[in-house]
Amino acid sequence: MLGWALTFLIVAIVAAILGFTGIAGAATDIAKILFFIFIVVFLVSLVLGLVRGKVPKA
């Protein structure tokens, strides 16, 4: 999911450089949404791993 967010971010940057502001804005919004979904899923899996006791030992 983080890969998709980075892909949309790159699309947004390229579109902004080429002057396609509408596409750049939409791609930026999608990248933000995917990034925050990634953060939420990461935190949920981290908490579930702590609760179940399956934390890798250093």
Z-matrix of the N, CA and C atoms (Angstrom, degrees):
N
C 1 1.457
C 2 1.523 1 110.16
N 3 1.305 2 115.90 1 -36.34
C 4 1.457 3 118.97 2 177.47
C 5 1.527 4 110.69 3 -65.46
N 6 1.318 5 115.98 4 -32.49
C 7 1.466 6 120.35 5 176.45
C 8 1.521 7 111.95 6 -63.25
N 9 1.332 8 116.65 7 -40.08
C 10 1.464 9 120.61 8 177.11
C 11 1.515 10 110.79 9 -64.96
N 12 1.327 11 116.70 10 -40.52
C 13 1.468 12 119.93 11 179.07
C 14 1.527 13 110.27 12 -62.36
N 15 1.319 14 116.76 13 -42.67
C 16 1.467 15 120.16 14 178.53
C 17 1.531 16 111.18 15 -66.14
N 18 1.329 17 116.80 16 -36.91
C 19 1.460 18 120.34 17 177.86
C 20 1.522 19 111.16 18 -62.39
N 21 1.333 20 116.83 19 -46.57
C 22 1.456 21 120.01 20 179.21
C 23 1.531 22 111.32 21 -66.81
N 24 1.329 23 117.18 22 -32.36
C 25 1.457 24 119.70 23 176.42
C 26 1.523 25 111.04 24 -65.18
N 27 1.318 26 116.86 25 -41.81
C 28 1.466 27 120.56 26 178.36
C 29 1.521 28 110.39 27 -66.27
N 30 1.334 29 117.06 28 -40.69
C 31 1.466 30 120.43 29 176.51
C 32 1.520 31 110.24 30 -60.61
N 33 1.317 32 116.61 31 -41.52
C 34 1.467 33 120.75 32 179.56
C 35 1.526 34 111.33 33 -63.85
N 36 1.312 35 117.03 34 -41.44
C 37 1.470 36 120.34 35 -179.47
C 38 1.530 37 110.48 36 -66.18
N 39 1.334 38 116.53 37 -44.71
C 40 1.465 39 120.00 38 179.69
C 41 1.520 40 110.40 39 -64.29
N 42 1.337 41 117.07 40 -42.52
C 43 1.464 42 120.24 41 179.67
C 44 1.527 43 111.01 42 -64.78
N 45 1.321 44 117.50 43 -37.35
C 46 1.462 45 120.67 44 178.65
C 47 1.528 46 110.99 45 -66.87
N 48 1.321 47 116.15 46 -39.35
C 49 1.469 48 119.71 47 178.85
C 50 1.531 49 110.80 48 -65.01
N 51 1.328 50 116.02 49 -37.39
C 52 1.463 51 120.06 50 -178.76
C 53 1.525 52 113.03 51 -83.46
N 54 1.321 53 117.64 52 -4.92
C 55 1.453 54 121.00 53 175.13
C 56 1.520 55 115.56 54 93.82
N 57 1.314 56 118.06 55 8.99
C 58 1.465 57 121.26 56 177.83
C 59 1.524 58 108.81 57 -89.13
N 60 1.318 59 116.46 58 80.87
C 61 1.465 60 120.06 59 -172.05
C 62 1.522 61 112.74 60 -68.91
N 63 1.315 62 118.69 61 -34.55
C 64 1.462 63 120.60 62 179.36
C 65 1.515 64 112.07 63 -64.86
N 66 1.329 65 115.68 64 -44.82
C 67 1.466 66 120.63 65 178.82
C 68 1.531 67 109.71 66 -67.48
N 69 1.321 68 116.56 67 -39.36
C 70 1.466 69 120.20 68 -179.86
C 71 1.521 70 110.60 69 -63.57
N 72 1.326 71 117.09 70 -42.05
C 73 1.469 72 119.87 71 179.10
C 74 1.513 73 112.28 72 -64.76
N 75 1.331 74 116.59 73 -42.33
C 76 1.461 75 120.32 74 179.56
C 77 1.519 76 111.39 75 -65.77
N 78 1.327 77 116.59 76 -43.08
C 79 1.467 78 120.16 77 179.85
C 80 1.526 79 110.61 78 -65.94
N 81 1.316 80 117.70 79 -36.15
C 82 1.456 81 121.10 80 177.74
C 83 1.529 82 110.55 81 -65.16
N 84 1.326 83 116.55 82 -42.95
C 85 1.464 84 119.95 83 178.26
C 86 1.524 85 111.78 84 -62.54
N 87 1.326 86 116.41 85 -42.74
C 88 1.465 87 120.21 86 178.47
C 89 1.528 88 110.38 87 -63.64
N 90 1.326 89 117.26 88 -42.06
C 91 1.465 90 120.79 89 179.36
C 92 1.524 91 110.70 90 -62.59
N 93 1.326 92 118.02 91 -40.71
C 94 1.467 93 120.86 92 178.41
C 95 1.518 94 111.51 93 -63.72
N 96 1.332 95 116.22 94 -45.06
C 97 1.463 96 120.49 95 -179.52
C 98 1.528 97 110.65 96 -62.19
N 99 1.329 98 117.10 97 -46.29
C 100 1.465 99 120.29 98 179.83
C 101 1.518 100 111.53 99 -64.15
N 102 1.325 101 117.51 100 -36.57
C 103 1.460 102 120.12 101 179.47
C 104 1.524 103 110.48 102 -65.10
N 105 1.333 104 117.18 103 -43.74
C 106 1.460 105 119.19 104 -179.25
C 107 1.527 106 111.83 105 -69.97
N 108 1.334 107 117.47 106 -33.75
C 109 1.461 108 119.72 107 174.01
C 110 1.519 109 110.03 108 -63.84
N 111 1.338 110 117.02 109 -41.21
C 112 1.461 111 121.16 110 177.15
C 113 1.528 112 110.95 111 -59.68
N 114 1.330 113 117.31 112 -44.41
C 115 1.465 114 120.87 113 -179.92
C 116 1.527 115 110.67 114 -62.09
N 117 1.332 116 117.65 115 -43.67
C 118 1.463 117 121.33 116 -179.61
C 119 1.528 118 110.69 117 -63.64
N 120 1.333 119 117.41 118 -45.70
C 121 1.463 120 120.89 119 179.60
C 122 1.523 121 110.34 120 -63.64
N 123 1.318 122 117.40 121 -39.96
C 124 1.464 123 121.00 122 177.93
C 125 1.522 124 111.10 123 -61.84
N 126 1.326 125 117.16 124 -46.33
C 127 1.466 126 120.48 125 -178.77
C 128 1.530 127 111.42 126 -65.91
N 129 1.327 128 116.98 127 -39.82
C 130 1.468 129 119.71 128 178.17
C 131 1.521 130 110.51 129 -63.46
N 132 1.305 131 117.86 130 -44.53
C 133 1.464 132 119.99 131 179.57
C 134 1.530 133 111.29 132 -67.60
N 135 1.315 134 117.42 133 -33.17
C 136 1.463 135 120.38 134 176.43
C 137 1.520 136 110.85 135 -65.63
N 138 1.328 137 117.41 136 -45.68
C 139 1.462 138 121.10 137 179.70
C 140 1.523 139 110.64 138 -64.97
N 141 1.329 140 117.34 139 -42.90
C 142 1.468 141 119.82 140 179.07
C 143 1.531 142 110.69 141 -64.13
N 144 1.312 143 117.32 142 -36.29
C 145 1.458 144 120.09 143 176.69
C 146 1.511 145 112.16 144 -66.19
N 147 1.338 146 117.11 145 -37.32
C 148 1.463 147 120.41 146 177.47
C 149 1.525 148 111.51 147 -68.88
N 150 1.343 149 116.31 148 -39.29
C 151 1.454 150 120.65 149 -179.43
C 152 1.531 151 110.83 150 -66.89
N 153 1.297 152 116.31 151 -40.57
C 154 1.477 153 120.26 152 -179.55
C 155 1.523 154 112.76 153 -78.63
N 156 1.317 155 117.52 154 -13.03
C 157 1.454 156 120.62 155 177.84
C 158 1.511 157 114.23 156 80.65
N 159 1.309 158 117.48 157 20.22
C 160 1.459 159 120.86 158 -178.76
C 161 1.523 160 110.12 159 -103.74
N 162 1.311 161 116.05 160 54.88
C 163 1.462 162 120.85 161 178.83
C 164 1.521 163 107.42 162 -94.20
N 165 1.331 164 117.89 163 128.00
C 166 1.465 165 119.28 164 178.42
C 167 1.517 166 111.86 165 -62.58
N 168 1.310 167 115.99 166 140.16
C 169 1.467 168 120.49 167 -178.64
C 170 1.522 169 109.20 168 -90.24
N 171 1.316 170 114.56 169 138.22
C 172 1.461 171 120.55 170 -177.29
C 173 1.504 172 111.46 171 -77.04
